[in-house]
Amino acid sequence: MALTTLLAATGCTNASQSLVGTGPASVSGSPSFDPSALAKDDALAALVPAAIRDKGVLTIGSDTSYAPAEFLGADGQTAVGYDVDFAKAIAATLGMKAKVQTAEFTGIIPALGTKYDLGISSFTVNPERLKAVNMVTYFNAGVLWAVQKGNPKNINLDDICGKSVGVQTGTVEEDPDVSGRSKACTDAGKPAINIVTLKNQTDVTTRLVNGSIDAMSADSPIIGYALSQTGDKLETLGKVYDAAPQGIIVAKDDTALAELITKVMNKLITDGTYGKILAAWNNADGGIAKSELNPAASS
């Protein structure tokens, strides 16, 4: 998720379940991607660290409330989404199984290298994270806003002072974007923005549908998916801005594993698996031509 701080939180509530679980991969509660269709790459598999290879399982920490990237499917238990499919494709390429574990976002980075081998959870690449973890780019996303259908409250991004805006905790939408807009309001002698921060993006969406907030801001694919899942009750406000790469995270002291994951992602891009996964989730526009390890990031 477009997260500017190192930490954010997430979970799963009844409110969030009312909006997710019916994406292209979860109509029947089954994942869209069949990892058995991918052949093991012996050369890449030989590079898997022994401690991980001996387990036979690649363990991935993921926030599963961020549809369509990662969320719980129709059964309320099975993780699905394009990030989950990427996890399975990486594991299959290495001759392993993927174990995607639902995690609070705050717990993923500290547990890398111990509880989790990788974190795949829509992490935006930024300078703060690059100091703490290795990041392997795999997707591009920007910021987008949404309001109720027809914009009945006449929300305008150029005049958002005093309005209630929902964001997921720890995202760049929360800080620096909306918080920065709020400061500009108060600096100009206008009312601050009422920033409503919630652990689950899906709960933010629920509040917007119910009208208890005036607008919400999130990653562009998340807004697009929310619109498709709320019965024509929402619409976008403005256009996508501040597009940035997202990365798979690996423990900072495990450069060898990070380099390996970069090679695997580039293989998946080259052989077409990558594109098929994104197309299945209607997110081909976020695709990248080449995966990079620890690219330069804007602040």
C-alpha positions as CSV (number, residue, x, y, z in Angstrom):
1,M,0.0,0.0,0.0
2,A,1.2,3.5,-0.7
3,L,2.8,3.7,2.8
4,T,5.2,6.5,3.7
5,T,5.9,5.3,7.2
6,L,7.5,2.0,8.1
7,L,4.5,0.8,9.9
8,A,0.8,0.6,9.5
9,A,-1.9,-1.7,10.8
10,T,-4.6,-3.8,9.4
11,G,-7.0,-6.6,10.3
12,C,-10.3,-8.1,9.3
13,T,-13.7,-7.1,10.6
14,N,-17.3,-7.9,9.7
15,A,-17.6,-4.5,8.1
16,S,-14.8,-5.3,5.8
17,Q,-16.2,-8.6,4.8
18,S,-19.3,-7.0,3.5
19,L,-17.3,-5.4,0.7
20,V,-14.9,-8.0,-0.4
21,G,-14.7,-11.6,-1.4
22,T,-16.3,-11.5,-4.8
23,G,-13.4,-10.5,-7.0
24,P,-12.3,-12.5,-10.1
25,A,-10.4,-15.0,-8.0
26,S,-12.9,-15.5,-5.2
27,V,-16.4,-16.0,-6.6
28,S,-16.1,-19.6,-5.5
29,G,-13.5,-19.0,-2.8
30,S,-10.7,-20.4,-5.0
31,P,-7.5,-18.7,-6.0
32,S,-7.3,-17.6,-9.7
33,F,-3.7,-18.7,-10.2
34,D,-2.7,-22.4,-10.4
35,P,0.9,-22.6,-9.3
36,S,1.2,-26.2,-10.6
37,A,1.1,-24.7,-14.1
38,L,4.6,-23.3,-13.5
39,A,7.7,-25.4,-13.9
40,K,10.4,-25.3,-11.3
41,D,13.5,-23.4,-12.4
42,D,16.4,-25.6,-11.2
43,A,19.0,-22.9,-11.6
44,L,17.0,-20.4,-9.5
45,A,15.9,-23.0,-7.0
46,A,19.6,-23.9,-6.3
47,L,20.0,-20.3,-5.0
48,V,17.4,-20.6,-2.3
49,P,19.1,-20.3,1.1
50,A,19.4,-23.7,2.8
51,A,17.3,-22.7,5.8
52,I,14.3,-21.9,3.6
53,R,14.9,-24.7,1.1
54,D,14.8,-27.3,3.9
55,K,11.4,-26.1,5.0
56,G,10.0,-26.5,1.4
57,V,7.7,-23.5,2.2
58,L,8.1,-19.8,1.5
59,T,6.3,-17.9,4.2
60,I,4.9,-14.6,3.3
61,G,3.4,-11.9,5.6
62,S,0.5,-10.0,4.0
63,D,-2.2,-7.5,5.0
64,T,-5.3,-9.3,3.7
65,S,-7.7,-6.4,3.8
66,Y,-6.5,-4.6,0.8
67,A,-8.4,-5.8,-2.2
68,P,-7.7,-6.5,-5.0
69,A,-4.0,-6.8,-4.0
70,E,-4.4,-9.1,-1.0
71,F,-7.7,-10.0,0.8
72,L,-9.7,-12.8,2.2
73,G,-11.9,-14.6,-0.4
74,A,-15.5,-15.7,-0.2
75,D,-14.8,-18.3,2.5
76,G,-13.4,-15.5,4.8
77,Q,-10.2,-17.5,5.3
78,T,-8.4,-18.0,2.0
79,A,-6.0,-15.2,1.0
80,V,-6.5,-14.1,-2.7
81,G,-5.5,-11.2,-4.9
82,Y,-2.7,-10.4,-7.3
83,D,-0.1,-10.2,-4.5
84,V,-1.1,-13.6,-3.3
85,D,-0.8,-15.0,-6.9
86,F,2.7,-13.4,-7.2
87,A,3.7,-15.2,-3.9
88,K,2.5,-18.5,-5.3
89,A,4.3,-17.9,-8.6
90,I,7.5,-17.1,-6.9
91,A,7.3,-20.2,-4.7
92,A,6.5,-22.5,-7.6
93,T,9.4,-21.2,-9.7
94,L,11.6,-22.1,-6.8
95,G,10.1,-25.5,-6.4
96,M,8.4,-24.6,-3.2
97,K,4.9,-23.9,-1.7
98,A,3.8,-20.5,-0.7
99,K,2.2,-19.9,2.8
100,V,0.6,-16.5,2.8
101,Q,-0.2,-15.5,6.4
102,T,-2.6,-12.8,7.4
103,A,-0.6,-10.2,9.4
104,E,-1.1,-6.8,10.9
105,F,1.0,-4.5,8.8
106,T,3.0,-3.3,11.8
107,G,4.2,-6.8,12.3
108,I,5.5,-7.7,8.9
109,I,8.8,-5.7,8.8
110,P,10.0,-6.6,12.3
111,A,9.3,-10.3,11.6
112,L,11.2,-10.5,8.3
113,G,13.9,-13.2,8.5
114,T,12.3,-14.9,11.5
115,K,8.5,-15.4,11.1
116,Y,8.3,-14.3,7.4
117,D,10.7,-14.9,4.5
118,L,9.0,-12.2,2.5
119,G,6.5,-9.4,2.9
120,I,4.2,-9.0,-0.1
121,S,1.6,-6.4,0.8
122,S,1.6,-3.4,-1.5
123,F,4.6,-1.7,0.1
124,T,5.4,1.5,-1.7
125,V,9.2,2.0,-2.2
126,N,10.4,5.0,-0.2
127,P,13.6,6.2,1.5
128,E,12.4,5.2,4.9
129,R,11.7,1.6,4.0
130,L,14.9,1.3,1.9
131,K,16.8,2.0,5.1
132,A,15.0,-0.9,6.9
133,V,14.5,-3.6,4.3
134,N,15.5,-4.8,0.8
135,M,12.7,-4.0,-1.7
136,V,12.1,-5.8,-5.0
137,T,9.9,-3.7,-7.3
138,Y,6.9,-5.4,-8.9
139,F,4.0,-2.9,-9.4
140,N,3.2,0.8,-9.8
141,A,0.3,2.5,-8.0
142,G,-0.8,6.1,-7.4
143,V,-3.1,8.0,-5.2
144,L,-6.8,8.3,-6.0
145,W,-9.8,9.7,-4.2
146,A,-13.5,8.6,-4.1
147,V,-16.8,10.2,-3.0
148,Q,-20.4,9.0,-2.9
149,K,-22.0,8.6,-6.4
150,G,-23.0,12.0,-7.8
151,N,-20.8,13.8,-5.2
152,P,-23.8,14.9,-3.2
153,K,-21.6,16.9,-0.8
154,N,-19.9,18.7,-3.6
155,I,-16.4,17.7,-2.4
156,N,-13.6,19.5,-4.2
157,L,-9.9,18.6,-3.8
158,D,-9.0,22.2,-4.0
159,D,-11.3,23.0,-1.0
160,I,-11.2,20.0,1.3
161,C,-10.7,22.0,4.5
162,G,-13.1,21.0,7.3
163,K,-14.2,17.9,5.5
164,S,-14.0,14.3,6.9
165,V,-11.6,12.2,4.9
166,G,-11.0,8.5,5.4
167,V,-7.6,6.8,5.0
168,Q,-6.0,3.6,6.0
169,T,-3.6,3.9,9.0
170,G,0.0,4.6,8.0
171,T,-0.5,5.2,4.3
172,V,0.9,8.1,2.3
173,E,-2.6,9.1,1.9
174,E,-2.7,9.7,5.6
175,D,0.7,11.3,5.8
176,P,2.1,13.3,4.1
177,D,-0.8,13.8,1.6
178,V,-4.0,14.4,3.7
179,S,-2.1,15.6,6.7
180,G,-0.2,18.1,4.5
181,R,-3.5,19.3,3.0
182,S,-4.8,19.8,6.5
183,K,-1.8,21.8,7.6
184,A,-2.2,24.0,4.6
185,C,-5.8,24.6,5.7
186,T,-4.9,25.6,9.2
187,D,-2.0,27.7,8.0
188,A,-4.5,29.6,5.9
189,G,-6.8,30.1,8.8
190,K,-9.3,27.5,7.6
191,P,-10.7,24.5,9.5
192,A,-8.4,21.4,9.6
193,I,-9.4,18.3,7.7
194,N,-11.0,15.7,10.0
195,I,-8.7,12.8,9.1
196,V,-10.4,9.5,9.9
197,T,-7.8,6.7,10.1
198,L,-8.8,3.1,10.3
199,K,-6.8,-0.2,10.3
200,N,-8.8,-1.6,7.4
201,Q,-9.2,0.1,4.0
202,T,-12.4,-1.9,3.6
203,D,-13.8,-0.2,6.7
204,V,-12.9,3.2,5.3
205,T,-14.9,2.3,2.2
206,T,-17.8,1.2,4.3
207,R,-17.9,4.5,6.1
208,L,-17.9,6.4,2.8
209,V,-20.8,4.3,1.4
210,N,-22.7,5.0,4.6
211,G,-22.0,8.7,4.4
212,S,-20.2,9.0,7.8
213,I,-17.2,10.5,6.0
214,D,-17.1,12.9,3.0
215,A,-14.4,11.3,0.9
216,M,-11.6,8.7,1.0
217,S,-8.1,8.4,-0.4
218,A,-6.2,5.2,-1.2
219,D,-4.0,3.5,-3.8
220,S,-5.5,3.7,-7.3
221,P,-6.1,-0.1,-7.7
222,I,-7.8,-0.2,-4.3
223,I,-10.2,2.7,-5.2
224,G,-11.0,1.0,-8.5
225,Y,-11.8,-2.3,-6.8
226,A,-13.9,-0.5,-4.1
227,L,-16.0,1.1,-6.8
228,S,-16.6,-2.2,-8.5
229,Q,-17.6,-3.8,-5.2
230,T,-20.0,-1.3,-3.8
231,G,-22.9,-1.4,-6.2
232,D,-22.4,1.8,-8.1
233,K,-22.5,3.8,-4.8
234,L,-19.1,5.5,-5.3
235,E,-17.2,7.4,-7.9
236,T,-13.7,8.8,-8.3
237,L,-12.8,12.4,-7.5
238,G,-10.0,13.8,-9.7
239,K,-7.3,11.7,-11.3
240,V,-4.5,9.5,-10.2
241,Y,-1.4,11.3,-8.9
242,D,2.0,10.5,-7.2
243,A,2.4,7.2,-8.9
244,A,5.3,5.2,-7.4
245,P,6.7,1.6,-7.4
246,Q,5.7,-1.0,-4.9
247,G,8.1,-3.7,-3.6
248,I,8.3,-7.1,-2.2
249,I,10.2,-6.7,1.1
250,V,13.1,-8.9,2.3
251,A,15.2,-8.6,5.5
252,K,17.9,-6.0,5.2
253,D,20.7,-8.4,6.0
254,D,19.5,-11.0,3.4
255,T,20.7,-9.4,0.2
256,A,21.2,-12.9,-1.4
257,L,17.5,-13.7,-1.0
258,A,16.5,-10.3,-2.3
259,E,18.6,-10.7,-5.4
260,L,17.1,-14.1,-6.0
261,I,13.5,-12.7,-5.7
262,T,14.5,-10.0,-8.2
263,K,15.6,-12.7,-10.6
264,V,12.4,-14.7,-10.1
265,M,10.2,-11.6,-10.7
266,N,12.1,-10.8,-13.9
267,K,11.6,-14.4,-15.1
268,L,7.9,-14.2,-14.4
269,I,7.7,-10.9,-16.3
270,T,9.6,-12.4,-19.3
271,D,7.6,-15.7,-19.5
272,G,4.3,-13.9,-19.4
273,T,3.1,-15.2,-16.0
274,Y,3.3,-11.8,-14.5
275,G,1.1,-10.1,-17.1
276,K,-1.5,-12.9,-16.9
277,I,-1.8,-12.5,-13.1
278,L,-2.3,-8.7,-13.4
279,A,-4.7,-9.1,-16.3
280,A,-6.8,-11.5,-14.3
281,W,-7.3,-8.8,-11.6
282,N,-7.9,-6.0,-14.1
283,N,-4.7,-4.3,-13.1
284,A,-2.5,-4.6,-16.1
285,D,-2.0,-0.8,-16.1
286,G,0.1,-1.2,-12.9
287,G,2.6,-3.6,-14.6
288,I,6.3,-2.9,-14.8
289,A,8.7,-3.9,-17.6
290,K,11.6,-4.9,-15.2
291,S,11.9,-5.7,-11.5
292,E,14.7,-3.8,-9.7
293,L,16.3,-4.3,-6.3
294,N,16.4,-1.2,-4.0
295,P,15.8,1.4,-6.7
296,A,16.2,5.1,-5.9
297,A,13.0,6.4,-4.4
298,S,11.6,9.9,-4.1
299,S,10.9,11.1,-0.6
